Amino acid sequence: MNLYPIETGNFKLDGGAMFGVVPKALWQRTNPADANNMIDLAARCLLIEDGNRLILIDTGMGNKQSEKFFGYYHLWGDHTLEKSLARYGFHKNDITDVFMTHLHFDHCGGSIQWNKDRTGYEPAFKNAKFWTNKNHWQWATQPNRREKASFLKENLWPMEESGQLHFMPLSNSDFINNSNLGIDVFLADGHTEKQMIPLISYKGKTIAFMADLLPTVGHLPLPYVMGYDTRPLLTLDEKEKFLNQAADQNYYLFLEHDAHNEIITVQHTEKGVRLKRTFKTTDIFN
């Protein structure tokens, strides 16, 4: 098995929204804001090469939205999904599976693109299966008013219409053991219904792709919960459970949204689970 970080593009969001009720005086120590209160974020995805399968976890925002839409997110840097795949010798047509942690636009927007004549949309990965779960698909396609702006129809319906959409089987627990893709999955409902956190066994290590359960290093303290979470009190419990397990079992936490920290480990302290070490992906994946 080989793992590759896929940088799909950097953006900015309001720091207050990213940290909810936590005062700026606290969160700006780890996530400094610019003059407009915006903090740096990444859309760092993960490619798994396992035998004849190429599994891409999340796909970033994509590039099909309007200039006005992207203007809200202050894109910066020169990363793209295509360039990042090409860096490792791959093309979008090589991808066999796209695993979507959840269907907010910054996690699945790159899954769908304009068709050739720009009259409609089509899957960006024409040979891939797109993986979500039934509960989250229903949540996304019949969205609540709070999340409606995050679930874009153009990101969703082309997956189903193409016949490439597939569902992970759910269990009665918060884990899916050895899913359809040969990886374990932790299910978290605080941010959105049935967000899927994949855990990959790699060279004796467990790599956890943290998605929005832990957006950045600055979100390690339990009360540091995003204003975007639909059930923040549930996020507190899910973070506590997962981070305790991560500290106990020395998980390597792959951070999707931290623009400046790629992988971390955590440890138990008197203040709770806190940062132990930071790593570049090249430290772990080579």
TORMARDREN-939023 format. One record per residue (C-alpha): residue number from 0; residue in one letter; x, y, z. Coordinates in Angstrom, 2 decimals, m for minus. Example, Ala and Ser with C-alpha at 12.3 -4.5 7.8 and 13.67 -1.06 7.14 Angstrom:
2
<node num="0" residuo="A" x="12.30" y="m4.50" z="7.80"/>
<node num="1" residuo="S" x="13.67" y="m1.06" z="7.14"/>
***
This chain:
286
<node num="0" residuo="M" x="0.00" y="0.00" z="0.00"/>
<node num="1" residuo="N" x="1.09" y="3.56" z="m0.80"/>
<node num="2" residuo="L" x="m0.39" y="6.80" z="0.52"/>
<node num="3" residuo="Y" x="m0.21" y="10.20" z="m1.17"/>
<node num="4" residuo="P" x="m1.42" y="13.61" z="0.09"/>
<node num="5" residuo="I" x="m3.57" y="15.30" z="m2.52"/>
<node num="6" residuo="E" x="m3.63" y="19.07" z="m2.08"/>
<node num="7" residuo="T" x="m6.73" y="20.40" z="m3.86"/>
<node num="8" residuo="G" x="m6.47" y="24.07" z="m2.91"/>
<node num="9" residuo="N" x="m6.29" y="26.45" z="0.03"/>
<node num="10" residuo="F" x="m8.97" y="28.86" z="1.19"/>
<node num="11" residuo="K" x="m10.00" y="31.07" z="4.11"/>
<node num="12" residuo="L" x="m12.98" y="31.11" z="6.45"/>
<node num="13" residuo="D" x="m14.09" y="33.34" z="9.29"/>
<node num="14" residuo="G" x="m12.20" y="32.34" z="12.43"/>
<node num="15" residuo="G" x="m15.21" y="32.91" z="14.65"/>
<node num="16" residuo="A" x="m17.30" y="30.51" z="12.58"/>
<node num="17" residuo="M" x="m14.53" y="27.94" z="12.72"/>
<node num="18" residuo="F" x="m14.33" y="28.08" z="16.53"/>
<node num="19" residuo="G" x="m17.92" y="28.70" z="17.57"/>
<node num="20" residuo="V" x="m18.29" y="30.07" z="21.10"/>
<node num="21" residuo="V" x="m14.52" y="30.10" z="21.82"/>
<node num="22" residuo="P" x="m13.23" y="33.71" z="22.18"/>
<node num="23" residuo="K" x="m10.84" y="34.98" z="19.54"/>
<node num="24" residuo="A" x="m8.25" y="35.75" z="22.21"/>
<node num="25" residuo="L" x="m7.90" y="31.98" z="22.66"/>
<node num="26" residuo="W" x="m8.22" y="30.53" z="19.15"/>
<node num="27" residuo="Q" x="m5.98" y="33.10" z="17.46"/>
<node num="28" residuo="R" x="m3.00" y="31.67" z="19.38"/>
<node num="29" residuo="T" x="m3.03" y="28.63" z="17.10"/>
<node num="30" residuo="N" x="m4.96" y="30.00" z="14.11"/>
<node num="31" residuo="P" x="m4.03" y="33.67" z="13.59"/>
<node num="32" residuo="A" x="m6.56" y="35.72" z="11.65"/>
<node num="33" residuo="D" x="m6.00" y="38.38" z="9.01"/>
<node num="34" residuo="A" x="m7.48" y="41.88" z="9.12"/>
<node num="35" residuo="N" x="m10.86" y="40.49" z="8.01"/>
<node num="36" residuo="N" x="m10.89" y="37.81" z="10.73"/>
<node num="37" residuo="M" x="m10.21" y="35.07" z="8.14"/>
<node num="38" residuo="I" x="m7.97" y="32.09" z="8.93"/>
<node num="39" residuo="D" x="m5.95" y="29.89" z="6.58"/>
<node num="40" residuo="L" x="m7.43" y="26.51" z="5.70"/>
<node num="41" residuo="A" x="m6.55" y="23.65" z="3.38"/>
<node num="42" residuo="A" x="m8.47" y="21.03" z="1.44"/>
<node num="43" residuo="R" x="m5.93" y="18.21" z="1.83"/>
<node num="44" residuo="C" x="m7.24" y="14.90" z="0.53"/>
<node num="45" residuo="L" x="m5.67" y="11.43" z="0.63"/>
<node num="46" residuo="L" x="m4.99" y="8.91" z="m2.13"/>
<node num="47" residuo="I" x="m4.61" y="5.23" z="m1.24"/>
<node num="48" residuo="E" x="m2.90" y="2.93" z="m3.75"/>
<node num="49" residuo="D" x="m3.75" y="m0.60" z="m2.68"/>
<node num="50" residuo="G" x="m3.18" y="m3.33" z="m5.26"/>
<node num="51" residuo="N" x="m5.34" y="m2.52" z="m8.27"/>
<node num="52" residuo="R" x="m7.43" y="0.05" z="m6.37"/>
<node num="53" residuo="L" x="m6.85" y="3.79" z="m6.22"/>
<node num="54" residuo="I" x="m9.05" y="5.19" z="m3.45"/>
<node num="55" residuo="L" x="m9.37" y="8.97" z="m3.12"/>
<node num="56" residuo="I" x="m10.69" y="10.29" z="0.19"/>
<node num="57" residuo="D" x="m12.57" y="13.56" z="m0.41"/>
<node num="58" residuo="T" x="m12.08" y="15.80" z="m3.44"/>
<node num="59" residuo="G" x="m12.04" y="19.43" z="m2.30"/>
<node num="60" residuo="M" x="m14.25" y="22.22" z="m3.67"/>
<node num="61" residuo="G" x="m13.67" y="21.57" z="m7.36"/>
<node num="62" residuo="N" x="m13.62" y="24.39" z="m9.90"/>
<node num="63" residuo="K" x="m17.10" y="24.52" z="m11.43"/>
<node num="64" residuo="Q" x="m18.67" y="27.13" z="m9.15"/>
<node num="65" residuo="S" x="m18.97" y="30.79" z="m10.10"/>
<node num="66" residuo="E" x="m16.39" y="33.49" z="m9.46"/>
<node num="67" residuo="K" x="m18.83" y="35.04" z="m6.99"/>
<node num="68" residuo="F" x="m19.10" y="31.75" z="m5.08"/>
<node num="69" residuo="F" x="m15.33" y="31.32" z="m4.77"/>
<node num="70" residuo="G" x="m15.02" y="34.97" z="m3.78"/>
<node num="71" residuo="Y" x="m16.57" y="34.08" z="m0.42"/>
<node num="72" residuo="Y" x="m13.72" y="31.64" z="0.31"/>
<node num="73" residuo="H" x="m10.66" y="33.70" z="m0.64"/>
<node num="74" residuo="L" x="m8.76" y="30.97" z="m2.50"/>
<node num="75" residuo="W" x="m4.99" y="31.17" z="m2.23"/>
<node num="76" residuo="G" x="m1.98" y="29.17" z="m3.42"/>
<node num="77" residuo="D" x="m1.65" y="27.19" z="m6.65"/>
<node num="78" residuo="H" x="m2.70" y="23.67" z="m5.62"/>
<node num="79" residuo="T" x="m5.25" y="21.80" z="m7.71"/>
<node num="80" residuo="L" x="m6.57" y="18.27" z="m7.61"/>
<node num="81" residuo="E" x="m5.32" y="17.55" z="m11.12"/>
<node num="82" residuo="K" x="m1.82" y="18.85" z="m10.49"/>
<node num="83" residuo="S" x="m1.55" y="16.98" z="m7.22"/>
<node num="84" residuo="L" x="m2.58" y="13.67" z="m8.82"/>
<node num="85" residuo="A" x="m0.16" y="14.25" z="m11.72"/>
<node num="86" residuo="R" x="2.68" y="14.83" z="m9.25"/>
<node num="87" residuo="Y" x="2.44" y="11.14" z="m8.36"/>
<node num="88" residuo="G" x="1.82" y="9.93" z="m11.89"/>
<node num="89" residuo="F" x="m1.96" y="9.59" z="m11.73"/>
<node num="90" residuo="H" x="m4.96" y="10.95" z="m13.63"/>
<node num="91" residuo="K" x="m8.57" y="11.31" z="m12.56"/>
<node num="92" residuo="N" x="m9.50" y="8.43" z="m14.87"/>
<node num="93" residuo="D" x="m7.24" y="6.12" z="m12.83"/>
<node num="94" residuo="I" x="m9.29" y="6.52" z="m9.64"/>
<node num="95" residuo="T" x="m11.34" y="3.41" z="m8.84"/>
<node num="96" residuo="D" x="m13.11" y="4.64" z="m5.69"/>
<node num="97" residuo="V" x="m13.98" y="8.04" z="m4.23"/>
<node num="98" residuo="F" x="m14.71" y="7.91" z="m0.48"/>
<node num="99" residuo="M" x="m16.60" y="10.98" z="0.68"/>
<node num="100" residuo="T" x="m16.39" y="11.66" z="4.41"/>
<node num="101" residuo="H" x="m19.51" y="13.79" z="3.95"/>
<node num="102" residuo="L" x="m21.16" y="15.80" z="1.20"/>
<node num="103" residuo="H" x="m20.48" y="19.41" z="2.15"/>
<node num="104" residuo="F" x="m19.20" y="21.21" z="m0.94"/>
<node num="105" residuo="D" x="m15.62" y="21.63" z="0.32"/>
<node num="106" residuo="H" x="m15.32" y="17.85" z="0.67"/>
<node num="107" residuo="C" x="m17.07" y="16.58" z="m2.45"/>
<node num="108" residuo="G" x="m17.18" y="19.47" z="m4.95"/>
<node num="109" residuo="G" x="m14.28" y="18.06" z="m6.93"/>
<node num="110" residuo="S" x="m16.23" y="14.85" z="m7.55"/>
<node num="111" residuo="I" x="m18.39" y="16.53" z="m10.22"/>
<node num="112" residuo="Q" x="m17.32" y="18.73" z="m13.13"/>
<node num="113" residuo="W" x="m18.83" y="20.53" z="m16.11"/>
<node num="114" residuo="N" x="m19.45" y="18.33" z="m19.12"/>
<node num="115" residuo="K" x="m17.54" y="19.01" z="m22.35"/>
<node num="116" residuo="D" x="m19.88" y="21.68" z="m23.72"/>
<node num="117" residuo="R" x="m20.67" y="23.14" z="m20.26"/>
<node num="118" residuo="T" x="m24.40" y="22.43" z="m20.59"/>
<node num="119" residuo="G" x="m24.53" y="20.18" z="m17.53"/>
<node num="120" residuo="Y" x="m22.49" y="18.19" z="m15.06"/>
<node num="121" residuo="E" x="m20.76" y="14.82" z="m15.02"/>
<node num="122" residuo="P" x="m18.58" y="12.77" z="m12.64"/>
<node num="123" residuo="A" x="m14.99" y="13.98" z="m12.64"/>
<node num="124" residuo="F" x="m13.85" y="10.38" z="m12.04"/>
<node num="125" residuo="K" x="m15.56" y="8.43" z="m14.81"/>
<node num="126" residuo="N" x="m14.23" y="5.01" z="m13.75"/>
<node num="127" residuo="A" x="m14.82" y="5.36" z="m10.00"/>
<node num="128" residuo="K" x="m17.44" y="4.27" z="m7.52"/>
<node num="129" residuo="F" x="m18.59" y="7.11" z="m5.25"/>
<node num="130" residuo="W" x="m19.03" y="6.01" z="m1.63"/>
<node num="131" residuo="T" x="m21.27" y="7.60" z="1.02"/>
<node num="132" residuo="N" x="m23.96" y="6.07" z="3.26"/>
<node num="133" residuo="K" x="m27.76" y="6.06" z="3.00"/>
<node num="134" residuo="N" x="m28.38" y="8.08" z="6.13"/>
<node num="135" residuo="H" x="m26.04" y="10.87" z="5.07"/>
<node num="136" residuo="W" x="m27.28" y="10.81" z="1.47"/>
<node num="137" residuo="Q" x="m30.84" y="11.35" z="2.66"/>
<node num="138" residuo="W" x="m29.65" y="14.10" z="5.02"/>
<node num="139" residuo="A" x="m27.82" y="15.83" z="2.16"/>
<node num="140" residuo="T" x="m30.51" y="15.50" z="m0.51"/>
<node num="141" residuo="Q" x="m33.29" y="16.62" z="1.86"/>
<node num="142" residuo="P" x="m31.24" y="19.24" z="3.70"/>
<node num="143" residuo="N" x="m32.17" y="21.13" z="6.82"/>
<node num="144" residuo="R" x="m32.20" y="24.92" z="6.58"/>
<node num="145" residuo="R" x="m28.95" y="25.23" z="8.51"/>
<node num="146" residuo="E" x="m26.92" y="23.10" z="6.10"/>
<node num="147" residuo="K" x="m28.76" y="23.75" z="2.84"/>
<node num="148" residuo="A" x="m26.07" y="26.10" z="1.56"/>
<node num="149" residuo="S" x="m23.41" y="23.41" z="2.09"/>
<node num="150" residuo="F" x="m25.20" y="20.65" z="0.16"/>
<node num="151" residuo="L" x="m25.17" y="21.74" z="m3.50"/>
<node num="152" residuo="K" x="m27.49" y="19.90" z="m5.88"/>
<node num="153" residuo="E" x="m24.91" y="20.00" z="m8.67"/>
<node num="154" residuo="N" x="m22.50" y="18.03" z="m6.45"/>
<node num="155" residuo="L" x="m25.04" y="15.34" z="m5.59"/>
<node num="156" residuo="W" x="m27.51" y="14.36" z="m8.28"/>
<node num="157" residuo="P" x="m24.92" y="13.67" z="m11.04"/>
<node num="158" residuo="M" x="m23.46" y="10.93" z="m8.81"/>
<node num="159" residuo="E" x="m26.79" y="9.14" z="m8.62"/>
<node num="160" residuo="E" x="m27.73" y="9.76" z="m12.24"/>
<node num="161" residuo="S" x="m24.42" y="8.31" z="m13.44"/>
<node num="162" residuo="G" x="m25.03" y="5.02" z="m11.63"/>
<node num="163" residuo="Q" x="m21.69" y="5.42" z="m9.85"/>
<node num="164" residuo="L" x="m23.14" y="6.11" z="m6.39"/>
<node num="165" residuo="H" x="m22.72" y="3.37" z="m3.76"/>
<node num="166" residuo="F" x="m23.56" y="3.17" z="m0.06"/>
<node num="167" residuo="M" x="m21.47" y="1.88" z="2.81"/>
<node num="168" residuo="P" x="m23.45" y="m0.52" z="5.02"/>
<node num="169" residuo="L" x="m24.09" y="0.97" z="8.45"/>
<node num="170" residuo="S" x="m23.92" y="m0.91" z="11.75"/>
<node num="171" residuo="N" x="m25.56" y="m0.50" z="15.14"/>
<node num="172" residuo="S" x="m22.33" y="0.92" z="16.57"/>
<node num="173" residuo="D" x="m20.31" y="3.98" z="15.66"/>
<node num="174" residuo="F" x="m17.79" y="1.86" z="13.77"/>
<node num="175" residuo="I" x="m17.90" y="0.16" z="10.39"/>
<node num="176" residuo="N" x="m15.33" y="m2.60" z="10.61"/>
<node num="177" residuo="N" x="m13.42" y="m3.39" z="7.42"/>
<node num="178" residuo="S" x="m15.78" y="m1.54" z="5.09"/>
<node num="179" residuo="N" x="m16.26" y="m2.20" z="1.37"/>
<node num="180" residuo="L" x="m12.87" y="m0.59" z="0.78"/>
<node num="181" residuo="G" x="m10.99" y="m2.64" z="3.37"/>
<node num="182" residuo="I" x="m10.71" y="0.20" z="5.89"/>
<node num="183" residuo="D" x="m12.40" y="0.82" z="9.23"/>
<node num="184" residuo="V" x="m14.71" y="3.81" z="9.61"/>
<node num="185" residuo="F" x="m15.68" y="5.86" z="12.69"/>
<node num="186" residuo="L" x="m19.15" y="7.41" z="12.34"/>
<node num="187" residuo="A" x="m19.70" y="10.86" z="13.81"/>
<node num="188" residuo="D" x="m23.01" y="12.73" z="13.91"/>
<node num="189" residuo="G" x="m22.10" y="16.02" z="15.61"/>
<node num="190" residuo="H" x="m20.94" y="17.94" z="12.55"/>
<node num="191" residuo="T" x="m23.47" y="16.39" z="10.18"/>
<node num="192" residuo="E" x="m25.41" y="13.13" z="10.03"/>
<node num="193" residuo="K" x="m23.13" y="10.07" z="9.69"/>
<node num="194" residuo="Q" x="m19.86" y="11.77" z="8.78"/>
<node num="195" residuo="M" x="m17.38" y="8.97" z="8.05"/>
<node num="196" residuo="I" x="m13.84" y="9.10" z="9.48"/>
<node num="197" residuo="P" x="m11.67" y="6.44" z="7.76"/>
<node num="198" residuo="L" x="m8.88" y="4.66" z="9.61"/>
<node num="199" residuo="I" x="m6.19" y="3.18" z="7.38"/>
<node num="200" residuo="S" x="m3.72" y="0.52" z="8.52"/>
<node num="201" residuo="Y" x="m0.37" y="1.46" z="7.01"/>
<node num="202" residuo="K" x="3.01" y="m0.08" z="7.84"/>
<node num="203" residuo="G" x="2.04" y="m0.84" z="11.42"/>
<node num="204" residuo="K" x="0.45" y="2.57" z="11.95"/>
<node num="205" residuo="T" x="m3.17" y="3.71" z="12.02"/>
<node num="206" residuo="I" x="m3.75" y="6.79" z="9.87"/>
<node num="207" residuo="A" x="m7.01" y="8.56" z="10.75"/>
<node num="208" residuo="F" x="m8.35" y="10.99" z="8.15"/>
<node num="209" residuo="M" x="m9.95" y="13.55" z="10.45"/>
<node num="210" residuo="A" x="m12.22" y="15.48" z="8.05"/>
<node num="211" residuo="D" x="m14.36" y="17.87" z="10.15"/>
<node num="212" residuo="L" x="m14.16" y="15.94" z="13.42"/>
<node num="213" residuo="L" x="m10.81" y="17.71" z="14.00"/>
<node num="214" residuo="P" x="m10.33" y="20.46" z="11.38"/>
<node num="215" residuo="T" x="m7.03" y="21.86" z="12.72"/>
<node num="216" residuo="V" x="m4.58" y="21.43" z="15.57"/>
<node num="217" residuo="G" x="m6.26" y="24.41" z="17.19"/>
<node num="218" residuo="H" x="m9.45" y="22.38" z="17.61"/>
<node num="219" residuo="L" x="m7.91" y="19.80" z="19.97"/>
<node num="220" residuo="P" x="m9.46" y="21.15" z="23.21"/>
<node num="221" residuo="L" x="m12.91" y="19.59" z="23.48"/>
<node num="222" residuo="P" x="m14.97" y="22.83" z="23.65"/>
<node num="223" residuo="Y" x="m13.29" y="24.15" z="20.49"/>
<node num="224" residuo="V" x="m16.15" y="23.14" z="18.18"/>
<node num="225" residuo="M" x="m17.01" y="24.76" z="14.84"/>
<node num="226" residuo="G" x="m20.05" y="26.98" z="14.58"/>
<node num="227" residuo="Y" x="m20.97" y="24.89" z="11.53"/>
<node num="228" residuo="D" x="m21.66" y="21.75" z="13.59"/>
<node num="229" residuo="T" x="m25.35" y="20.85" z="13.74"/>
<node num="230" residuo="R" x="m25.09" y="19.08" z="17.11"/>
<node num="231" residuo="P" x="m22.16" y="20.67" z="18.99"/>
<node num="232" residuo="L" x="m22.79" y="18.86" z="22.27"/>
<node num="233" residuo="L" x="m22.61" y="15.55" z="20.42"/>
<node num="234" residuo="T" x="m19.37" y="16.66" z="18.78"/>
<node num="235" residuo="L" x="m17.91" y="17.14" z="22.28"/>
<node num="236" residuo="D" x="m18.64" y="13.51" z="23.15"/>
<node num="237" residuo="E" x="m17.43" y="12.17" z="19.81"/>
<node num="238" residuo="K" x="m14.20" y="14.15" z="19.96"/>
<node num="239" residuo="E" x="m13.55" y="12.98" z="23.51"/>
<node num="240" residuo="K" x="m14.08" y="9.33" z="22.61"/>
<node num="241" residuo="F" x="m12.02" y="9.47" z="19.44"/>
<node num="242" residuo="L" x="m9.14" y="11.54" z="20.81"/>
<node num="243" residuo="N" x="m8.81" y="9.33" z="23.88"/>
<node num="244" residuo="Q" x="m8.59" y="6.34" z="21.58"/>
<node num="245" residuo="A" x="m6.10" y="8.16" z="19.36"/>
<node num="246" residuo="A" x="m3.88" y="8.93" z="22.34"/>
<node num="247" residuo="D" x="m4.17" y="5.38" z="23.74"/>
<node num="248" residuo="Q" x="m3.35" y="3.71" z="20.42"/>
<node num="249" residuo="N" x="m0.98" y="6.33" z="18.98"/>
<node num="250" residuo="Y" x="m3.03" y="7.14" z="15.89"/>
<node num="251" residuo="Y" x="m1.52" y="9.42" z="13.26"/>
<node num="252" residuo="L" x="m4.13" y="12.09" z="12.60"/>
<node num="253" residuo="F" x="m4.21" y="13.35" z="9.00"/>
<node num="254" residuo="L" x="m5.60" y="16.90" z="9.06"/>
<node num="255" residuo="E" x="m7.68" y="17.82" z="6.04"/>
<node num="256" residuo="H" x="m8.20" y="21.50" z="6.85"/>
<node num="257" residuo="D" x="m5.05" y="22.58" z="8.69"/>
<node num="258" residuo="A" x="m3.07" y="24.64" z="6.17"/>
<node num="259" residuo="H" x="0.14" y="24.44" z="8.20"/>
<node num="260" residuo="N" x="0.07" y="21.07" z="10.01"/>
<node num="261" residuo="E" x="m0.32" y="17.89" z="7.98"/>
<node num="262" residuo="I" x="m0.20" y="14.97" z="10.43"/>
<node num="263" residuo="I" x="m0.12" y="14.94" z="14.22"/>
<node num="264" residuo="T" x="m0.07" y="12.54" z="17.14"/>
<node num="265" residuo="V" x="m1.71" y="13.30" z="20.48"/>
<node num="266" residuo="Q" x="m1.17" y="12.43" z="24.14"/>
<node num="267" residuo="H" x="m3.00" y="12.51" z="27.46"/>
<node num="268" residuo="T" x="m2.23" y="15.52" z="29.68"/>
<node num="269" residuo="E" x="m3.72" y="17.05" z="32.81"/>
<node num="270" residuo="K" x="m5.74" y="19.35" z="30.52"/>
<node num="271" residuo="G" x="m7.02" y="16.48" z="28.39"/>
<node num="272" residuo="V" x="m5.75" y="15.16" z="25.06"/>
<node num="273" residuo="R" x="m3.26" y="17.56" z="23.53"/>
<node num="274" residuo="L" x="m0.69" y="17.71" z="20.75"/>
<node num="275" residuo="K" x="2.26" y="15.34" z="21.01"/>
<node num="276" residuo="R" x="4.14" y="15.69" z="17.71"/>
<node num="277" residuo="T" x="3.65" y="17.16" z="14.24"/>
<node num="278" residuo="F" x="4.80" y="15.49" z="11.04"/>
<node num="279" residuo="K" x="5.01" y="16.21" z="7.35"/>
<node num="280" residuo="T" x="3.29" y="13.60" z="5.22"/>
<node num="281" residuo="T" x="6.70" y="12.76" z="3.77"/>
<node num="282" residuo="D" x="7.86" y="11.75" z="7.26"/>
<node num="283" residuo="I" x="5.15" y="9.09" z="7.47"/>
<node num="284" residuo="F" x="4.36" y="8.04" z="3.89"/>
<node num="285" residuo="N" x="7.88" y="7.52" z="2.49"/>
***
